[in-house]
Amino acid sequence: MICADIYAAPSANDLLAACEDSLANGFHGSTGMMCSWYVTPCDCHHGKDLAMPRVCLTGNESEELLAKIIVAGLKAQSELQSIPAEMAAGIILSSNYPCD
């Protein structure tokens, strides 16, 4: 018997669809929760995954503003749409909200 831990993570393309839906229809349901989760990253994994870009939000950003940044970033950088949502969000948001 072979056992393997397999984890499915949404792609950035999934995040794009979720955030576009959330911006059009409000941050409700599973798409709203998904968009909210990925556009409001915490710095809680710092040091565990050095490849993950660090994002330091000020605390004053709305979900709507962050979702708009993610949607615009994913449309401008379509090559990011095939990578995991968490990584794509980090890449996009870290350019606007870098950590010191």
Helices and strands as residue ranges (DSSP letters): H 12-25, H 29-39, H 63-76, G 78-82, H 85-96
